[in-house]
Amino acid sequence: MLLSVFSRHSSDCKYAADRTFRRCNCPKWIGGQVNREYFRKSAGTRQWNEAEEYRLKLEDALVKGLPPFGPEPESVLTTVSVSAAAARPALPVAPRQEEINAAKPEKARVTVEMAVEAYLADARSRELESSTLSKLETIFRKQLLIWSRIEGIDYLDQIDLDTLLNFRNTWKDGKLAKQKKQSRLIGFFWACVRRGYIAQNPSMGLGKIKVIQIPTDYFPRDEFQRILDATYIYGDPRGGVIDVQAIRSRLRTMTLLMRWSGLRIRDAVTLEQDRLHGDSLMLYQAKTGTPVYVPLPPHVVEALENVPSGPKPNPRYFFWSGNGQPKSVVADWQRSYRRLFKLVNLTLPDDSLKRCHPHMFRDTFAVEMLLAGVPIDQVSLLLGHASVKITEKSYSPFVKARQIQLQESVRNAWQVGQPPHPGPENSPPNTASSNQTKAGWQLIRSTNRPKADGVGTTVGGDRNTLPYDSEPAHGPTPSSYRASGRRSRATDR
C-alpha cells in the first residue's frame, strides 16, 4: 500500500498520540511517499471509511498518471501570437538529409502499463488457473507498475539491470517466494522481447536466489495414531452450531482420507461422492482418458460413507457445501488442523516442536508406499505427478527414512557366499575372507585356462558356466584380466 489514511488530531483530542486512531472526530488525511517525496492531502471528511475510499481513488490516479500525480490534460490554445518576423514568407530551402531522416516515423515507445496489461491479457487468453492469474496481477500490476510510478519510470526501455535490482530489494517475501517471483519477472521481459517492445532482456543479469528447502517430514505410524487419538478430544465439548462429535468425526474422516489416498487437502475437501466406487476411489483421469483408482481400507470407506453433514450439506460432496471459493473452505480446514497439531504436540528427538501441516498426510502416503517396496513410477502415478522426476525431487529428502533399508541391504551383501566367521554381525569382510575371495578367482582362472590342444576345461560340460559357489563378492583387478588375456591369446596362437 503506497498511501495511507491518518487522523490529523486537534490539540485537545485525547488520542492525539495515535495517528492511526479511527474513531475520533478529527479530520482525516491521506499521506505517503510518491516520486521520492512525501505526499499529503486532506480527505475532506472526518469518517475513516470515506477516507479509505478516497485513498483508493488517489492510488488509482497514481497508477494511471492522472492529477494530482500527473500533468493536466493539454488545453487547446485559444490565442496565438505571431511575430512580424514569423509572418514574413520564408524562402524555400532544400531539406537536408538529417531532416529527412528525422521526418521518418519512429516506432512508438511502449509504456510499462501497456506492457503489463498486454502480458496479463495474454495470460488470461491462455486460460491459466485463477490462482496463477492472481499471482501475476499482484506481481506486475500491484507491485511492478506502482513501483515504477513511484520511481518516475514511464517507459519500458527505461528499465535496466540496476533498476530491477532496486525493485528486487523492495521484496519482503521468503526465499522461495522471491525465487518464483524472479522467474516470473524474467518471463515477463522475455515476452516483451518477443513482442518487440525492447531489444534486450534486462533481467538476464539478475543473480540466482539460493533457496535451501527444508525437506518435508512425514508421520510414522505411532505419530499418525496419536493424531487420530487426538481427534476424539478435539474441540469444545460445550458444542456450537455443529455438534462437537460431528466435528470430531469429520476431522478424523478427512485425516484418514488424505493418509490413505494421497490427496491434497484441496482435492480432499472438494471430493465428490460419485468418485467412490465400492472400496476404490477415483483419483483423476490420465491424459489417455483412463481413470486412476486407489483402493481404500475398509475402515476408511466406512468412515466416508457415514461422515456427518456440515452446516450446509450438499449431497454432491463429502465435506464441501459447494458455496464460495474452494480456497476459503481449505483455509477453514487448515485452521482446524493447526489446532489439532497443537493439541497433539509432536516433538523431534531433540525435544523441539515438530513442524506439522496437512500436506504431510500425502507425504506419509508416498513414503509408506516407497518403504513397502512399491516402485517409484507407480507412486508417481498415484500422486498424479506429470513426471517421475517430480516425484524423485519431492521425495529425495526421505532417503534418511530409506537409509535403514539401504544399510541392511549392504550388510546382507557382505554375507553372500561367506562362511560364518567370528566377530560382530554385519561387519565388513576381514582379511581371511578377502584371501578366500582371491583364492576363488585364482581357481576360476585355472579351471577355465585352455589346454595345449586349444580345448578348454569346463565345469559340468558347459564351457561358459562357472560354479555358483565360486562367484566372487568382488571382481578381479584389471591386471588379472590383462594377464589372463595374454595367456589365452598365446595359447590360441
NORPE-V646470 format. One record per backbone hydrogen bond with DSSP energy under -0.5 kcal/mol. NH is the residue of the N-H (numbers start at 0). CO is the residue of the C=O. E is the energy in kcal/mol with one decimal. If there is no record, write none. Layout:
# NORPE-V646470
nh-><NH/NH>
co-><CO/CO>
e-><E/E>
This chain:
# NORPE-V646470
nh-><3/5/6/7/8/12/15/17/18/20/26/27/28/29/30/31/32/33/33/36/38/40/42/44/50/51/52/53/54/55/56/57/58/59/60/61/62/63/64/65/68/69/81/82/86/87/87/99/100/101/102/103/103/111/114/115/116/117/118/119/120/121/122/123/124/125/126/127/132/133/134/135/136/137/138/139/140/140/141/143/144/146/147/148/149/150/151/152/153/155/157/158/159/163/164/165/166/167/168/169/169/170/177/178/179/180/181/182/183/184/185/186/187/188/189/190/191/192/193/194/195/195/196/197/201/203/204/205/209/212/214/219/223/224/225/226/227/228/229/230/230/231/232/236/238/239/246/247/248/249/250/251/252/253/254/255/256/257/258/259/260/261/267/268/269/270/272/274/275/276/276/277/279/280/281/282/282/283/285/288/291/292/293/295/299/300/301/302/303/304/305/306/312/316/317/318/327/328/329/330/331/332/333/334/335/336/337/338/339/340/341/342/343/344/347/350/353/355/359/360/361/362/363/364/365/366/367/368/369/370/371/372/373/377/378/379/380/381/382/383/384/389/390/391/392/393/394/395/397/398/399/400/401/402/405/406/407/408/409/410/411/412/413/414/414/415/415/417/426/433/434/435/436/437/438/439/440/441/442/443/444/445/446/447/450/453/455/456/458/458/459/461/462/464/469/470/479/480/481/482/483/484/485/486/487/488/489/490/491/492>
co-><30/28/18/26/6/9/12/14/16/17/7/44/5/40/3/38/1/31/36/33/31/29/27/27/46/47/48/49/50/51/52/53/54/55/56/57/58/59/60/60/65/65/79/80/82/83/84/95/96/97/98/99/100/153/110/111/112/113/114/115/116/117/118/119/120/121/123/122/128/129/130/131/132/133/134/135/135/136/136/138/139/142/143/144/145/146/148/147/151/109/154/155/157/159/160/161/162/163/164/165/166/167/173/174/175/176/177/178/179/180/181/182/183/184/185/186/187/188/189/190/191/192/191/191/199/200/201/202/207/210/212/217/219/220/221/222/223/224/225/226/227/228/229/234/235/241/242/243/244/245/246/247/248/249/250/251/252/253/254/255/256/257/263/264/265/267/315/271/272/274/279/275/276/293/274/280/291/291/289/285/283/290/280/278/296/296/297/298/299/300/301/303/309/313/270/268/324/324/325/326/327/328/329/330/331/332/333/334/335/336/337/338/339/340/351/347/345/353/356/357/357/358/359/360/361/362/363/364/365/366/367/369/368/374/374/375/376/377/378/379/379/386/386/387/388/389/390/391/394/395/396/397/397/398/401/402/403/404/405/406/407/408/409/410/411/411/412/414/423/429/430/431/432/433/434/435/436/437/438/439/440/441/442/443/454/450/453/448/461/464/457/458/460/461/466/467/476/476/477/478/479/480/481/482/483/484/485/486/487/488>
e-><-2.5/-2.3/-3.1/-2.8/-1.1/-1.4/-1.3/-1.9/-0.6/-1.2/-0.6/-2.4/-3.0/-3.2/-2.4/-1.9/-0.5/-0.5/-3.3/-1.5/-3.8/-2.7/-2.2/-0.5/-1.7/-2.1/-1.8/-1.8/-2.1/-2.0/-1.6/-2.0/-2.4/-2.1/-2.1/-2.0/-2.1/-2.0/-0.8/-2.5/-2.1/-0.6/-0.6/-0.5/-1.4/-0.8/-0.6/-1.9/-2.5/-2.2/-1.5/-0.6/-0.8/-2.2/-2.0/-2.4/-2.5/-2.1/-2.1/-2.4/-2.2/-1.9/-1.9/-2.2/-2.0/-1.3/-1.5/-1.2/-2.4/-2.2/-1.7/-2.3/-2.4/-1.9/-2.3/-2.6/-0.5/-1.3/-1.9/-2.5/-2.1/-2.4/-2.3/-1.6/-2.1/-2.2/-0.9/-3.2/-0.7/-3.0/-1.3/-1.7/-0.6/-2.1/-2.3/-2.1/-2.1/-2.7/-1.6/-0.5/-1.1/-1.5/-2.5/-2.3/-2.1/-2.3/-2.6/-1.8/-2.0/-2.0/-2.4/-1.9/-2.0/-1.9/-1.9/-2.0/-1.7/-1.9/-2.3/-1.7/-0.5/-1.0/-2.3/-0.8/-0.8/-1.3/-0.6/-1.6/-0.7/-0.8/-0.6/-0.7/-2.7/-2.0/-1.7/-1.9/-2.2/-2.5/-1.8/-1.0/-0.6/-1.1/-1.1/-0.6/-2.1/-0.6/-2.0/-2.4/-2.2/-2.5/-2.3/-2.3/-2.4/-2.3/-2.0/-2.3/-2.4/-2.3/-2.1/-2.3/-1.4/-1.6/-2.4/-2.4/-1.9/-1.2/-2.5/-1.3/-1.5/-0.7/-3.1/-0.6/-2.1/-2.6/-2.6/-0.6/-3.1/-0.9/-2.7/-2.2/-3.0/-0.6/-2.0/-3.2/-0.7/-2.1/-2.5/-1.6/-2.2/-2.3/-1.4/-1.1/-0.6/-1.3/-1.9/-0.6/-1.0/-1.2/-2.3/-1.8/-1.5/-2.0/-2.4/-1.9/-1.7/-2.2/-2.0/-1.8/-2.1/-3.0/-1.8/-1.8/-2.1/-2.6/-3.1/-2.3/-2.5/-0.6/-1.9/-1.9/-0.5/-1.8/-2.4/-1.9/-2.0/-2.9/-2.5/-1.5/-2.2/-2.8/-1.3/-1.5/-2.2/-0.6/-1.8/-2.3/-1.6/-2.1/-2.1/-0.8/-1.9/-0.7/-1.0/-2.6/-2.5/-2.5/-2.3/-0.7/-1.0/-1.7/-1.2/-0.5/-1.7/-1.4/-1.9/-2.9/-2.1/-2.2/-2.2/-2.5/-2.5/-1.7/-1.2/-0.8/-0.7/-0.5/-0.7/-1.6/-0.9/-1.8/-2.2/-2.1/-2.1/-2.1/-2.4/-2.1/-2.0/-2.1/-2.1/-2.1/-2.4/-2.3/-2.2/-2.0/-1.3/-1.5/-0.6/-0.6/-0.8/-0.6/-0.6/-0.9/-0.6/-1.0/-0.9/-1.7/-0.7/-1.6/-2.3/-2.5/-2.6/-2.4/-2.2/-1.9/-2.0/-2.5/-2.1/-2.0/-2.6/-2.3>
